[in-house]
Amino acid sequence: MIKIKRIYDTPDENDGCRILVDRLWPRGLSRDKANIDLWLKEIAPGDELRKWFSHDVEKFDEFRKRYKQELRNKPELVAQIRGLEKKHKTITLLFSARDVSHNNSIVLRNYIKETLKPPV
């Protein structure tokens, strides 16, 4: 099971393996308080895409397309997340964006789910 959660939310024992999937460290949060198992910043959107998107909801559909293309070029990182999910049963992808509906962790979780489905 892959869950998503803001890193600023209180850690929970049901989070399983907690993976930060942002390129930048969250503002105002100590590493101890973050309580993460892994910081996988390499799977986050590239700097150019991140800056272009700038959390503009109107750009989200295009952001999703571009980020999925980036993820296609990082199969080893996607496989690493899948392996952690198998090992821990539950993983939580952590993000720092304020918008819980339009962020990279949603795209990443959906991408992982889509690529697990057998081709039709």
Biopython code that builds the backbone (N, CA, C, O; Angstrom):
import numpy as np
from Bio.PDB.StructureBuilder import StructureBuilder

atoms = [
    (1, "MET", "N", (0.845, -1.170, 0.000)),
    (1, "MET", "CA", (0.000, 0.000, 0.000)),
    (1, "MET", "C", (0.894, 1.237, 0.000)),
    (1, "MET", "O", (1.861, 1.326, 0.757)),
    (2, "ILE", "N", (0.552, 2.179, -0.857)),
    (2, "ILE", "CA", (1.287, 3.435, -0.924)),
    (2, "ILE", "C", (0.360, 4.553, -0.477)),
    (2, "ILE", "O", (-0.689, 4.785, -1.078)),
    (3, "LYS", "N", (0.756, 5.234, 0.574)),
    (3, "LYS", "CA", (0.006, 6.371, 1.092)),
    (3, "LYS", "C", (0.798, 7.640, 0.811)),
    (3, "LYS", "O", (1.999, 7.588, 0.545)),
    (4, "ILE", "N", (0.119, 8.775, 0.871)),
    (4, "ILE", "CA", (0.803, 10.054, 0.768)),
    (4, "ILE", "C", (0.390, 10.920, 1.952)),
    (4, "ILE", "O", (-0.712, 10.798, 2.488)),
    (5, "LYS", "N", (1.319, 11.804, 2.345)),
    (5, "LYS", "CA", (1.073, 12.596, 3.542)),
    (5, "LYS", "C", (2.006, 13.804, 3.541)),
    (5, "LYS", "O", (3.139, 13.723, 3.065)),
    (6, "ARG", "N", (1.527, 14.908, 4.070)),
    (6, "ARG", "CA", (2.412, 16.065, 4.252)),
    (6, "ARG", "C", (3.432, 15.732, 5.331)),
    (6, "ARG", "O", (3.088, 15.136, 6.352)),
    (7, "ILE", "N", (4.651, 16.105, 5.113)),
    (7, "ILE", "CA", (5.699, 15.804, 6.082)),
    (7, "ILE", "C", (5.486, 16.555, 7.384)),
    (7, "ILE", "O", (6.013, 16.154, 8.422)),
    (8, "TYR", "N", (4.728, 17.630, 7.344)),
    (8, "TYR", "CA", (4.463, 18.410, 8.551)),
    (8, "TYR", "C", (3.397, 17.768, 9.437)),
    (8, "TYR", "O", (3.237, 18.158, 10.593)),
    (9, "ASP", "N", (2.668, 16.786, 8.901)),
    (9, "ASP", "CA", (1.678, 16.068, 9.698)),
    (9, "ASP", "C", (2.390, 15.129, 10.669)),
    (9, "ASP", "O", (3.504, 14.680, 10.399)),
    (10, "THR", "N", (1.761, 14.840, 11.774)),
    (10, "THR", "CA", (2.353, 13.994, 12.805)),
    (10, "THR", "C", (2.621, 12.589, 12.277)),
    (10, "THR", "O", (1.728, 11.967, 11.701)),
    (11, "PRO", "N", (3.841, 12.081, 12.466)),
    (11, "PRO", "CA", (4.131, 10.700, 12.075)),
    (11, "PRO", "C", (3.218, 9.736, 12.823)),
    (11, "PRO", "O", (2.822, 9.991, 13.961)),
    (12, "ASP", "N", (2.892, 8.634, 12.173)),
    (12, "ASP", "CA", (1.984, 7.645, 12.729)),
    (12, "ASP", "C", (2.587, 6.261, 12.509)),
    (12, "ASP", "O", (3.271, 6.035, 11.511)),
    (13, "GLU", "N", (2.345, 5.354, 13.411)),
    (13, "GLU", "CA", (2.896, 4.002, 13.265)),
    (13, "GLU", "C", (2.340, 3.302, 12.028)),
    (13, "GLU", "O", (2.962, 2.367, 11.523)),
    (14, "ASN", "N", (1.182, 3.736, 11.529)),
    (14, "ASN", "CA", (0.594, 3.152, 10.332)),
    (14, "ASN", "C", (1.209, 3.695, 9.038)),
    (14, "ASN", "O", (0.824, 3.278, 7.945)),
    (15, "ASP", "N", (2.162, 4.623, 9.161)),
    (15, "ASP", "CA", (2.828, 5.168, 7.981)),
    (15, "ASP", "C", (3.731, 4.141, 7.311)),
    (15, "ASP", "O", (4.017, 4.254, 6.119)),
    (16, "GLY", "N", (4.175, 3.158, 8.050)),
    (16, "GLY", "CA", (5.126, 2.206, 7.492)),
    (16, "GLY", "C", (6.452, 2.898, 7.225)),
    (16, "GLY", "O", (6.924, 3.685, 8.046)),
    (17, "CYS", "N", (7.044, 2.609, 6.095)),
    (17, "CYS", "CA", (8.315, 3.224, 5.697)),
    (17, "CYS", "C", (8.027, 4.621, 5.162)),
    (17, "CYS", "O", (7.287, 4.782, 4.191)),
    (18, "ARG", "N", (8.619, 5.635, 5.802)),
    (18, "ARG", "CA", (8.361, 7.038, 5.444)),
    (18, "ARG", "C", (9.455, 7.540, 4.504)),
    (18, "ARG", "O", (10.633, 7.579, 4.860)),
    (19, "ILE", "N", (9.033, 7.927, 3.281)),
    (19, "ILE", "CA", (9.975, 8.342, 2.244)),
    (19, "ILE", "C", (9.674, 9.778, 1.821)),
    (19, "ILE", "O", (8.594, 10.065, 1.307)),
    (20, "LEU", "N", (10.627, 10.671, 2.038)),
    (20, "LEU", "CA", (10.497, 12.048, 1.572)),
    (20, "LEU", "C", (10.837, 12.076, 0.087)),
    (20, "LEU", "O", (11.917, 11.645, -0.318)),
    (21, "VAL", "N", (9.897, 12.592, -0.733)),
    (21, "VAL", "CA", (10.083, 12.586, -2.180)),
    (21, "VAL", "C", (10.167, 14.006, -2.749)),
    (21, "VAL", "O", (9.777, 14.244, -3.892)),
    (22, "ASP", "N", (10.670, 14.931, -1.961)),
    (22, "ASP", "CA", (10.912, 16.301, -2.407)),
    (22, "ASP", "C", (12.407, 16.508, -2.638)),
    (22, "ASP", "O", (13.237, 15.904, -1.959)),
    (23, "ARG", "N", (12.737, 17.355, -3.589)),
    (23, "ARG", "CA", (14.140, 17.645, -3.887)),
    (23, "ARG", "C", (14.770, 18.529, -2.809)),
    (23, "ARG", "O", (15.954, 18.392, -2.500)),
    (24, "LEU", "N", (13.967, 19.438, -2.239)),
    (24, "LEU", "CA", (14.470, 20.355, -1.220)),
    (24, "LEU", "C", (13.995, 19.919, 0.156)),
    (24, "LEU", "O", (12.892, 19.390, 0.302)),
    (25, "TRP", "N", (14.829, 20.143, 1.165)),
    (25, "TRP", "CA", (14.437, 19.815, 2.533)),
    (25, "TRP", "C", (13.314, 20.764, 2.968)),
    (25, "TRP", "O", (13.386, 21.961, 2.689)),
    (26, "PRO", "N", (12.285, 20.259, 3.642)),
    (26, "PRO", "CA", (11.159, 21.100, 4.076)),
    (26, "PRO", "C", (11.587, 22.201, 5.049)),
    (26, "PRO", "O", (12.363, 21.966, 5.975)),
    (27, "ARG", "N", (11.075, 23.379, 4.823)),
    (27, "ARG", "CA", (11.413, 24.536, 5.656)),
    (27, "ARG", "C", (10.949, 24.348, 7.097)),
    (27, "ARG", "O", (9.847, 23.867, 7.363)),
    (28, "GLY", "N", (11.823, 24.741, 8.009)),
    (28, "GLY", "CA", (11.458, 24.779, 9.420)),
    (28, "GLY", "C", (11.282, 23.440, 10.088)),
    (28, "GLY", "O", (10.709, 23.369, 11.176)),
    (29, "LEU", "N", (11.757, 22.374, 9.473)),
    (29, "LEU", "CA", (11.570, 21.034, 10.032)),
    (29, "LEU", "C", (12.937, 20.391, 10.283)),
    (29, "LEU", "O", (13.768, 20.289, 9.381)),
    (30, "SER", "N", (13.145, 19.967, 11.514)),
    (30, "SER", "CA", (14.409, 19.298, 11.825)),
    (30, "SER", "C", (14.357, 17.859, 11.307)),
    (30, "SER", "O", (13.281, 17.300, 11.094)),
    (31, "ARG", "N", (15.511, 17.287, 11.115)),
    (31, "ARG", "CA", (15.560, 15.895, 10.640)),
    (31, "ARG", "C", (14.972, 14.939, 11.668)),
    (31, "ARG", "O", (14.347, 13.942, 11.304)),
    (32, "ASP", "N", (15.168, 15.234, 12.944)),
    (32, "ASP", "CA", (14.590, 14.378, 13.981)),
    (32, "ASP", "C", (13.068, 14.415, 13.942)),
    (32, "ASP", "O", (12.409, 13.377, 14.017)),
    (33, "LYS", "N", (12.523, 15.605, 13.826)),
    (33, "LYS", "CA", (11.069, 15.745, 13.829)),
    (33, "LYS", "C", (10.445, 15.166, 12.561)),
    (33, "LYS", "O", (9.301, 14.712, 12.584)),
    (34, "ALA", "N", (11.183, 15.178, 11.467)),
    (34, "ALA", "CA", (10.665, 14.645, 10.205)),
    (34, "ALA", "C", (10.427, 13.139, 10.293)),
    (34, "ALA", "O", (9.500, 12.614, 9.677)),
    (35, "ASN", "N", (11.260, 12.458, 11.052)),
    (35, "ASN", "CA", (11.098, 11.020, 11.274)),
    (35, "ASN", "C", (10.949, 10.247, 9.951)),
    (35, "ASN", "O", (9.983, 9.510, 9.754)),
    (36, "ILE", "N", (11.923, 10.433, 9.055)),
    (36, "ILE", "CA", (11.869, 9.741, 7.769)),
    (36, "ILE", "C", (12.817, 8.548, 7.779)),
    (36, "ILE", "O", (13.805, 8.519, 8.512)),
    (37, "ASP", "N", (12.489, 7.569, 6.948)),
    (37, "ASP", "CA", (13.358, 6.407, 6.769)),
    (37, "ASP", "C", (14.299, 6.608, 5.587)),
    (37, "ASP", "O", (15.395, 6.049, 5.548)),
    (38, "LEU", "N", (13.851, 7.422, 4.617)),
    (38, "LEU", "CA", (14.642, 7.619, 3.403)),
    (38, "LEU", "C", (14.273, 8.959, 2.782)),
    (38, "LEU", "O", (13.101, 9.333, 2.723)),
    (39, "TRP", "N", (15.294, 9.675, 2.322)),
    (39, "TRP", "CA", (15.066, 10.889, 1.539)),
    (39, "TRP", "C", (15.488, 10.556, 0.118)),
    (39, "TRP", "O", (16.679, 10.473, -0.184)),
    (40, "LEU", "N", (14.508, 10.368, -0.749)),
    (40, "LEU", "CA", (14.758, 9.977, -2.131)),
    (40, "LEU", "C", (14.572, 11.197, -3.040)),
    (40, "LEU", "O", (13.667, 11.240, -3.873)),
    (41, "LYS", "N", (15.452, 12.184, -2.854)),
    (41, "LYS", "CA", (15.300, 13.441, -3.589)),
    (41, "LYS", "C", (15.511, 13.280, -5.088)),
    (41, "LYS", "O", (15.048, 14.108, -5.873)),
    (42, "GLU", "N", (16.205, 12.223, -5.489)),
    (42, "GLU", "CA", (16.476, 12.009, -6.913)),
    (42, "GLU", "C", (15.199, 11.676, -7.693)),
    (42, "GLU", "O", (15.166, 11.838, -8.912)),
    (43, "ILE", "N", (14.152, 11.215, -7.008)),
    (43, "ILE", "CA", (12.908, 10.868, -7.705)),
    (43, "ILE", "C", (11.975, 12.072, -7.818)),
    (43, "ILE", "O", (10.963, 12.008, -8.516)),
    (44, "ALA", "N", (12.303, 13.146, -7.149)),
    (44, "ALA", "CA", (11.492, 14.367, -7.211)),
    (44, "ALA", "C", (11.616, 15.002, -8.593)),
    (44, "ALA", "O", (12.567, 14.718, -9.321)),
    (45, "PRO", "N", (10.669, 15.853, -8.960)),
    (45, "PRO", "CA", (10.799, 16.553, -10.248)),
    (45, "PRO", "C", (12.113, 17.321, -10.313)),
    (45, "PRO", "O", (12.589, 17.849, -9.309)),
    (46, "GLY", "N", (12.687, 17.374, -11.505)),
    (46, "GLY", "CA", (13.923, 18.121, -11.707)),
    (46, "GLY", "C", (13.731, 19.594, -11.389)),
    (46, "GLY", "O", (12.606, 20.092, -11.358)),
    (47, "ASP", "N", (14.827, 20.278, -11.156)),
    (47, "ASP", "CA", (14.769, 21.696, -10.780)),
    (47, "ASP", "C", (14.013, 22.543, -11.800)),
    (47, "ASP", "O", (13.215, 23.402, -11.424)),
    (48, "GLU", "N", (14.259, 22.309, -13.074)),
    (48, "GLU", "CA", (13.594, 23.107, -14.106)),
    (48, "GLU", "C", (12.080, 22.912, -14.058)),
    (48, "GLU", "O", (11.326, 23.884, -14.113)),
    (49, "LEU", "N", (11.634, 21.663, -13.958)),
    (49, "LEU", "CA", (10.199, 21.373, -13.903)),
    (49, "LEU", "C", (9.588, 21.911, -12.608)),
    (49, "LEU", "O", (8.499, 22.487, -12.622)),
    (50, "ARG", "N", (10.275, 21.727, -11.519)),
    (50, "ARG", "CA", (9.781, 22.200, -10.220)),
    (50, "ARG", "C", (9.587, 23.714, -10.231)),
    (50, "ARG", "O", (8.566, 24.221, -9.766)),
    (51, "LYS", "N", (10.570, 24.425, -10.761)),
    (51, "LYS", "CA", (10.477, 25.888, -10.795)),
    (51, "LYS", "C", (9.390, 26.346, -11.772)),
    (51, "LYS", "O", (8.674, 27.308, -11.495)),
    (52, "TRP", "N", (9.266, 25.666, -12.908)),
    (52, "TRP", "CA", (8.237, 26.020, -13.889)),
    (52, "TRP", "C", (6.846, 25.835, -13.292)),
    (52, "TRP", "O", (5.990, 26.708, -13.437)),
    (53, "PHE", "N", (6.615, 24.712, -12.626)),
    (53, "PHE", "CA", (5.300, 24.417, -12.047)),
    (53, "PHE", "C", (4.952, 25.403, -10.937)),
    (53, "PHE", "O", (3.858, 25.967, -10.931)),
    (54, "SER", "N", (5.847, 25.608, -10.025)),
    (54, "SER", "CA", (5.683, 26.559, -8.935)),
    (54, "SER", "C", (4.327, 26.430, -8.230)),
    (54, "SER", "O", (3.759, 27.421, -7.772)),
    (55, "HIS", "N", (3.824, 25.207, -8.152)),
    (55, "HIS", "CA", (2.562, 24.882, -7.472)),
    (55, "HIS", "C", (1.374, 25.672, -8.020)),
    (55, "HIS", "O", (0.451, 26.022, -7.285)),
    (56, "ASP", "N", (1.416, 25.945, -9.327)),
    (56, "ASP", "CA", (0.319, 26.625, -10.009)),
    (56, "ASP", "C", (-0.684, 25.559, -10.461)),
    (56, "ASP", "O", (-0.388, 24.762, -11.352)),
    (57, "VAL", "N", (-1.850, 25.547, -9.855)),
    (57, "VAL", "CA", (-2.867, 24.529, -10.133)),
    (57, "VAL", "C", (-3.216, 24.476, -11.616)),
    (57, "VAL", "O", (-3.484, 23.398, -12.148)),
    (58, "GLU", "N", (-3.216, 25.610, -12.282)),
    (58, "GLU", "CA", (-3.553, 25.640, -13.710)),
    (58, "GLU", "C", (-2.525, 24.905, -14.563)),
    (58, "GLU", "O", (-2.829, 24.504, -15.686)),
    (59, "LYS", "N", (-1.325, 24.725, -14.050)),
    (59, "LYS", "CA", (-0.271, 24.022, -14.785)),
    (59, "LYS", "C", (-0.186, 22.546, -14.409)),
    (59, "LYS", "O", (0.673, 21.831, -14.925)),
    (60, "PHE", "N", (-1.066, 22.074, -13.517)),
    (60, "PHE", "CA", (-0.907, 20.737, -12.964)),
    (60, "PHE", "C", (-1.004, 19.634, -14.017)),
    (60, "PHE", "O", (-0.216, 18.689, -13.973)),
    (61, "ASP", "N", (-1.932, 19.720, -14.951)),
    (61, "ASP", "CA", (-2.057, 18.671, -15.971)),
    (61, "ASP", "C", (-0.776, 18.541, -16.787)),
    (61, "ASP", "O", (-0.313, 17.431, -17.052)),
    (62, "GLU", "N", (-0.208, 19.672, -17.182)),
    (62, "GLU", "CA", (1.052, 19.634, -17.937)),
    (62, "GLU", "C", (2.199, 19.172, -17.046)),
    (62, "GLU", "O", (3.077, 18.435, -17.493)),
    (63, "PHE", "N", (2.192, 19.603, -15.791)),
    (63, "PHE", "CA", (3.201, 19.141, -14.834)),
    (63, "PHE", "C", (3.163, 17.617, -14.720)),
    (63, "PHE", "O", (4.204, 16.959, -14.739)),
    (64, "ARG", "N", (1.959, 17.065, -14.601)),
    (64, "ARG", "CA", (1.796, 15.620, -14.485)),
    (64, "ARG", "C", (2.421, 14.905, -15.689)),
    (64, "ARG", "O", (3.142, 13.923, -15.518)),
    (65, "LYS", "N", (2.153, 15.386, -16.886)),
    (65, "LYS", "CA", (2.708, 14.774, -18.102)),
    (65, "LYS", "C", (4.236, 14.831, -18.092)),
    (65, "LYS", "O", (4.907, 13.835, -18.364)),
    (66, "ARG", "N", (4.770, 15.997, -17.777)),
    (66, "ARG", "CA", (6.232, 16.169, -17.800)),
    (66, "ARG", "C", (6.908, 15.349, -16.697)),
    (66, "ARG", "O", (7.972, 14.767, -16.910)),
    (67, "TYR", "N", (6.289, 15.310, -15.535)),
    (67, "TYR", "CA", (6.890, 14.557, -14.431)),
    (67, "TYR", "C", (6.852, 13.057, -14.720)),
    (67, "TYR", "O", (7.807, 12.348, -14.406)),
    (68, "LYS", "N", (5.774, 12.570, -15.309)),
    (68, "LYS", "CA", (5.713, 11.146, -15.682)),
    (68, "LYS", "C", (6.819, 10.809, -16.687)),
    (68, "LYS", "O", (7.410, 9.730, -16.631)),
    (69, "GLN", "N", (7.092, 11.737, -17.602)),
    (69, "GLN", "CA", (8.191, 11.507, -18.547)),
    (69, "GLN", "C", (9.517, 11.409, -17.811)),
    (69, "GLN", "O", (10.348, 10.560, -18.136)),
    (70, "GLU", "N", (9.724, 12.272, -16.817)),
    (70, "GLU", "CA", (10.945, 12.182, -16.005)),
    (70, "GLU", "C", (11.007, 10.835, -15.292)),
    (70, "GLU", "O", (12.071, 10.220, -15.221)),
    (71, "LEU", "N", (9.878, 10.375, -14.765)),
    (71, "LEU", "CA", (9.860, 9.106, -14.034)),
    (71, "LEU", "C", (10.174, 7.923, -14.946)),
    (71, "LEU", "O", (10.779, 6.947, -14.503)),
    (72, "ARG", "N", (9.769, 7.998, -16.209)),
    (72, "ARG", "CA", (10.090, 6.924, -17.163)),
    (72, "ARG", "C", (11.602, 6.781, -17.324)),
    (72, "ARG", "O", (12.095, 5.706, -17.665)),
    (73, "ASN", "N", (12.325, 7.854, -17.079)),
    (73, "ASN", "CA", (13.781, 7.826, -17.196)),
    (73, "ASN", "C", (14.472, 7.462, -15.879)),
    (73, "ASN", "O", (15.697, 7.521, -15.784)),
    (74, "LYS", "N", (13.690, 7.086, -14.867)),
    (74, "LYS", "CA", (14.242, 6.733, -13.556)),
    (74, "LYS", "C", (13.677, 5.397, -13.067)),
    (74, "LYS", "O", (13.202, 5.310, -11.935)),
    (75, "PRO", "N", (13.722, 4.359, -13.900)),
    (75, "PRO", "CA", (13.087, 3.094, -13.509)),
    (75, "PRO", "C", (13.698, 2.467, -12.258)),
    (75, "PRO", "O", (13.005, 1.777, -11.511)),
    (76, "GLU", "N", (14.985, 2.698, -12.026)),
    (76, "GLU", "CA", (15.633, 2.104, -10.854)),
    (76, "GLU", "C", (15.111, 2.716, -9.551)),
    (76, "GLU", "O", (15.032, 2.031, -8.531)),
    (77, "LEU", "N", (14.756, 3.997, -9.584)),
    (77, "LEU", "CA", (14.213, 4.643, -8.389)),
    (77, "LEU", "C", (12.779, 4.203, -8.132)),
    (77, "LEU", "O", (12.381, 4.001, -6.985)),
    (78, "VAL", "N", (12.003, 4.054, -9.204)),
    (78, "VAL", "CA", (10.635, 3.543, -9.065)),
    (78, "VAL", "C", (10.687, 2.118, -8.526)),
    (78, "VAL", "O", (9.898, 1.749, -7.656)),
    (79, "ALA", "N", (11.611, 1.324, -9.039)),
    (79, "ALA", "CA", (11.769, -0.050, -8.561)),
    (79, "ALA", "C", (12.180, -0.080, -7.086)),
    (79, "ALA", "O", (11.772, -0.973, -6.343)),
    (80, "GLN", "N", (12.978, 0.885, -6.671)),
    (80, "GLN", "CA", (13.388, 0.958, -5.267)),
    (80, "GLN", "C", (12.170, 1.183, -4.366)),
    (80, "GLN", "O", (12.064, 0.569, -3.304)),
    (81, "ILE", "N", (11.266, 2.047, -4.780)),
    (81, "ILE", "CA", (10.054, 2.290, -3.999)),
    (81, "ILE", "C", (9.188, 1.030, -3.973)),
    (81, "ILE", "O", (8.653, 0.663, -2.927)),
    (82, "ARG", "N", (9.053, 0.378, -5.111)),
    (82, "ARG", "CA", (8.267, -0.866, -5.150)),
    (82, "ARG", "C", (8.864, -1.919, -4.213)),
    (82, "ARG", "O", (8.138, -2.630, -3.517)),
    (83, "GLY", "N", (10.176, -2.006, -4.206)),
    (83, "GLY", "CA", (10.841, -2.964, -3.318)),
    (83, "GLY", "C", (10.584, -2.648, -1.850)),
    (83, "GLY", "O", (10.378, -3.554, -1.043)),
    (84, "LEU", "N", (10.595, -1.374, -1.507)),
    (84, "LEU", "CA", (10.306, -0.972, -0.127)),
    (84, "LEU", "C", (8.858, -1.273, 0.235)),
    (84, "LEU", "O", (8.559, -1.638, 1.372)),
    (85, "GLU", "N", (7.965, -1.120, -0.728)),
    (85, "GLU", "CA", (6.559, -1.439, -0.476)),
    (85, "GLU", "C", (6.393, -2.938, -0.207)),
    (85, "GLU", "O", (5.653, -3.330, 0.695)),
    (86, "LYS", "N", (7.073, -3.766, -0.982)),
    (86, "LYS", "CA", (7.004, -5.222, -0.755)),
    (86, "LYS", "C", (7.565, -5.585, 0.617)),
    (86, "LYS", "O", (7.007, -6.423, 1.326)),
    (87, "LYS", "N", (8.657, -4.954, 0.976)),
    (87, "LYS", "CA", (9.326, -5.260, 2.239)),
    (87, "LYS", "C", (8.518, -4.791, 3.445)),
    (87, "LYS", "O", (8.387, -5.520, 4.428)),
    (88, "HIS", "N", (7.981, -3.586, 3.373)),
    (88, "HIS", "CA", (7.318, -2.975, 4.532)),
    (88, "HIS", "C", (5.790, -3.072, 4.486)),
    (88, "HIS", "O", (5.119, -2.747, 5.466)),
    (89, "LYS", "N", (5.245, -3.513, 3.361)),
    (89, "LYS", "CA", (3.792, -3.600, 3.138)),
    (89, "LYS", "C", (3.138, -2.230, 2.983)),
    (89, "LYS", "O", (2.261, -2.063, 2.136)),
    (90, "THR", "N", (3.543, -1.258, 3.777)),
    (90, "THR", "CA", (3.005, 0.094, 3.673)),
    (90, "THR", "C", (4.165, 1.074, 3.603)),
    (90, "THR", "O", (5.106, 1.016, 4.395)),
    (91, "ILE", "N", (4.070, 1.975, 2.634)),
    (91, "ILE", "CA", (5.020, 3.080, 2.574)),
    (91, "ILE", "C", (4.216, 4.369, 2.482)),
    (91, "ILE", "O", (3.101, 4.384, 1.962)),
    (92, "THR", "N", (4.788, 5.431, 2.987)),
    (92, "THR", "CA", (4.154, 6.735, 2.903)),
    (92, "THR", "C", (5.106, 7.685, 2.194)),
    (92, "THR", "O", (6.228, 7.924, 2.643)),
    (93, "LEU", "N", (4.629, 8.221, 1.072)),
    (93, "LEU", "CA", (5.398, 9.219, 0.334)),
    (93, "LEU", "C", (5.112, 10.574, 0.970)),
    (93, "LEU", "O", (3.964, 11.011, 1.043)),
    (94, "LEU", "N", (6.151, 11.216, 1.420)),
    (94, "LEU", "CA", (6.020, 12.482, 2.140)),
    (94, "LEU", "C", (6.367, 13.661, 1.234)),
    (94, "LEU", "O", (7.328, 13.610, 0.466)),
    (95, "PHE", "N", (5.571, 14.717, 1.336)),
    (95, "PHE", "CA", (5.787, 15.927, 0.543)),
    (95, "PHE", "C", (5.577, 17.134, 1.439)),
    (95, "PHE", "O", (4.963, 17.023, 2.501)),
    (96, "SER", "N", (6.080, 18.280, 1.021)),
    (96, "SER", "CA", (5.949, 19.472, 1.854)),
    (96, "SER", "C", (4.992, 20.517, 1.295)),
    (96, "SER", "O", (4.689, 21.493, 1.983)),
    (97, "ALA", "N", (4.513, 20.343, 0.081)),
    (97, "ALA", "CA", (3.612, 21.330, -0.529)),
    (97, "ALA", "C", (2.350, 21.526, 0.309)),
    (97, "ALA", "O", (1.865, 20.597, 0.956)),
    (98, "ARG", "N", (1.835, 22.736, 0.285)),
    (98, "ARG", "CA", (0.592, 23.019, 1.018)),
    (98, "ARG", "C", (-0.614, 22.388, 0.350)),
    (98, "ARG", "O", (-1.553, 21.956, 1.019)),
    (99, "ASP", "N", (-0.581, 22.338, -0.975)),
    (99, "ASP", "CA", (-1.711, 21.800, -1.743)),
    (99, "ASP", "C", (-1.642, 20.273, -1.732)),
    (99, "ASP", "O", (-0.755, 19.673, -2.339)),
    (100, "VAL", "N", (-2.584, 19.665, -1.038)),
    (100, "VAL", "CA", (-2.563, 18.206, -0.902)),
    (100, "VAL", "C", (-3.156, 17.492, -2.120)),
    (100, "VAL", "O", (-3.101, 16.265, -2.206)),
    (101, "SER", "N", (-3.719, 18.249, -3.054)),
    (101, "SER", "CA", (-4.344, 17.645, -4.230)),
    (101, "SER", "C", (-3.531, 17.811, -5.511)),
    (101, "SER", "O", (-3.788, 17.129, -6.502)),
    (102, "HIS", "N", (-2.559, 18.709, -5.492)),
    (102, "HIS", "CA", (-1.779, 19.000, -6.707)),
    (102, "HIS", "C", (-0.297, 19.057, -6.351)),
    (102, "HIS", "O", (0.258, 20.138, -6.154)),
    (103, "ASN", "N", (0.337, 17.898, -6.270)),
    (103, "ASN", "CA", (1.755, 17.856, -5.925)),
    (103, "ASN", "C", (2.407, 16.618, -6.519)),
    (103, "ASN", "O", (1.727, 15.729, -7.032)),
    (104, "ASN", "N", (3.722, 16.569, -6.445)),
    (104, "ASN", "CA", (4.472, 15.487, -7.077)),
    (104, "ASN", "C", (4.205, 14.118, -6.455)),
    (104, "ASN", "O", (4.284, 13.111, -7.159)),
    (105, "SER", "N", (3.897, 14.047, -5.176)),
    (105, "SER", "CA", (3.685, 12.733, -4.556)),
    (105, "SER", "C", (2.443, 12.046, -5.118)),
    (105, "SER", "O", (2.416, 10.821, -5.237)),
    (106, "ILE", "N", (1.426, 12.814, -5.461)),
    (106, "ILE", "CA", (0.220, 12.240, -6.067)),
    (106, "ILE", "C", (0.559, 11.655, -7.434)),
    (106, "ILE", "O", (0.150, 10.541, -7.759)),
    (107, "VAL", "N", (1.300, 12.405, -8.221)),
    (107, "VAL", "CA", (1.698, 11.933, -9.552)),
    (107, "VAL", "C", (2.561, 10.680, -9.413)),
    (107, "VAL", "O", (2.372, 9.711, -10.147)),
    (108, "LEU", "N", (3.500, 10.698, -8.479)),
    (108, "LEU", "CA", (4.391, 9.557, -8.274)),
    (108, "LEU", "C", (3.615, 8.315, -7.855)),
    (108, "LEU", "O", (3.814, 7.240, -8.420)),
    (109, "ARG", "N", (2.731, 8.452, -6.868)),
    (109, "ARG", "CA", (1.941, 7.300, -6.422)),
    (109, "ARG", "C", (1.115, 6.730, -7.573)),
    (109, "ARG", "O", (1.088, 5.516, -7.774)),
    (110, "ASN", "N", (0.444, 7.594, -8.326)),
    (110, "ASN", "CA", (-0.366, 7.120, -9.447)),
    (110, "ASN", "C", (0.486, 6.479, -10.530)),
    (110, "ASN", "O", (0.079, 5.486, -11.134)),
    (111, "TYR", "N", (1.656, 7.032, -10.780)),
    (111, "TYR", "CA", (2.565, 6.462, -11.775)),
    (111, "TYR", "C", (2.976, 5.044, -11.371)),
    (111, "TYR", "O", (2.986, 4.132, -12.199)),
    (112, "ILE", "N", (3.309, 4.872, -10.117)),
    (112, "ILE", "CA", (3.709, 3.547, -9.639)),
    (112, "ILE", "C", (2.547, 2.561, -9.792)),
    (112, "ILE", "O", (2.751, 1.431, -10.234)),
    (113, "LYS", "N", (1.360, 2.972, -9.437)),
    (113, "LYS", "CA", (0.184, 2.103, -9.577)),
    (113, "LYS", "C", (-0.084, 1.761, -11.042)),
    (113, "LYS", "O", (-0.377, 0.612, -11.373)),
    (114, "GLU", "N", (0.017, 2.767, -11.921)),
    (114, "GLU", "CA", (-0.236, 2.553, -13.346)),
    (114, "GLU", "C", (0.772, 1.596, -13.962)),
    (114, "GLU", "O", (0.407, 0.762, -14.790)),
    (115, "THR", "N", (2.017, 1.704, -13.573)),
    (115, "THR", "CA", (3.052, 0.861, -14.177)),
    (115, "THR", "C", (3.025, -0.563, -13.632)),
    (115, "THR", "O", (3.671, -1.449, -14.192)),
    (116, "LEU", "N", (2.294, -0.792, -12.557)),
    (116, "LEU", "CA", (2.152, -2.150, -12.030)),
    (116, "LEU", "C", (1.063, -2.934, -12.770)),
    (116, "LEU", "O", (1.066, -4.165, -12.763)),
    (117, "LYS", "N", (0.135, -2.218, -13.407)),
    (117, "LYS", "CA", (-0.957, -2.876, -14.114)),
    (117, "LYS", "C", (-0.421, -3.565, -15.362)),
    (117, "LYS", "O", (0.417, -3.003, -16.067)),
    (118, "PRO", "N", (-0.897, -4.782, -15.644)),
    (118, "PRO", "CA", (-0.460, -5.444, -16.878)),
    (118, "PRO", "C", (-1.009, -4.709, -18.089)),
    (118, "PRO", "O", (-2.109, -4.159, -18.027)),
    (119, "PRO", "N", (-0.262, -4.689, -19.194)),
    (119, "PRO", "CA", (-0.747, -4.019, -20.402)),
    (119, "PRO", "C", (-2.024, -4.677, -20.919)),
    (119, "PRO", "O", (-2.201, -5.889, -20.803)),
    (120, "VAL", "N", (-2.907, -3.862, -21.488)),
    (120, "VAL", "CA", (-4.190, -4.384, -22.008)),
    (120, "VAL", "C", (-4.087, -4.664, -23.473)),
    (120, "VAL", "O", (-5.059, -5.106, -24.086)),
]
sb = StructureBuilder()
sb.init_structure("model")
sb.init_model(0)
sb.init_chain("A")
sb.init_seg("    ")
for serial, (resi, resn, name, xyz) in enumerate(atoms, 1):
    if name == "N":
        sb.init_residue(resn, " ", resi, " ")
    sb.init_atom(name, np.array(xyz, "f"), 0.0, 1.0, " ", f" {name:<3s}", serial, name[0])
structure = sb.get_structure()
